[in-house]
Amino acid sequence: MQPQHVRNSHVLLTLRCECVQSREKLLQNVWGHNNTGDSRIVDTHVTRLRGKLGAPGDIIRTVRGFGYKNEV
């Protein structure tokens, strides 16, 4: 599995609960750091993950100004 796919999978697993996850929390859990200047990298990976999932990608909801939520 390529590193990008591993990270995308890790993002999905981190969002496995139905609670809201901040971008900073995802950075810490997936990339191992909490540099808020890098929070857009989370957006990029979520966008790619949604594209790969197709219609099921709709389960990842954006919480504006905060992060993401899994709505299963």
C-alpha positions in Angstrom: 0.0 0.0 0.0 1.4 3.4 -0.9 2.0 6.0 1.9 -0.9 8.2 0.7 -3.3 5.2 0.9 -2.1 4.4 4.4 -2.7 8.0 5.5 -6.2 8.0 3.9 -7.0 4.7 5.6 -5.8 6.1 8.9 -8.0 9.2 8.5 -11.0 7.0 7.8 -10.2 4.9 10.9 -9.8 8.0 13.1 -13.2 9.1 11.9 -14.8 5.8 12.8 -16.7 7.2 15.7 -19.7 9.5 15.1 -18.0 12.3 17.1 -16.6 15.5 15.5 -12.8 15.4 15.1 -10.9 18.6 14.8 -8.3 19.1 12.0 -5.7 19.4 14.8 -6.8 16.1 16.4 -6.6 14.4 13.0 -3.1 15.9 12.4 -2.0 14.5 15.8 -3.5 11.1 15.2 -2.5 10.5 11.6 0.6 12.6 11.1 2.0 12.6 14.6 2.1 16.4 15.1 -0.2 19.3 16.0 1.0 22.1 13.8 -2.1 24.1 13.0 -0.4 25.7 10.0 -0.6 22.2 8.3 -4.3 21.7 9.0 -5.1 22.0 5.2 -3.3 18.8 4.6 -6.2 17.1 6.4 -8.6 18.7 4.0 -6.6 17.5 1.0 -6.6 13.9 2.3 -10.3 14.0 3.1 -11.1 15.2 -0.4 -9.0 12.4 -1.9 -10.6 9.9 0.4 -14.1 11.0 -0.5 -13.2 10.7 -4.2 -11.9 7.1 -3.7 -15.0 6.1 -1.8 -17.4 7.6 -4.3 -21.0 7.8 -3.0 -20.0 6.3 0.4 -17.7 9.3 0.7 -20.8 11.2 1.7 -20.5 9.7 5.2 -17.6 12.1 5.9 -19.3 15.4 6.8 -17.4 18.7 7.1 -18.0 20.6 10.3 -17.3 24.2 9.1 -14.4 25.9 10.8 -13.6 22.8 13.0 -13.1 19.5 11.3 -14.9 16.4 10.2 -17.6 13.9 11.4 -18.4 10.4 10.3 -22.1 10.0 9.8 -22.8 6.3 9.5 
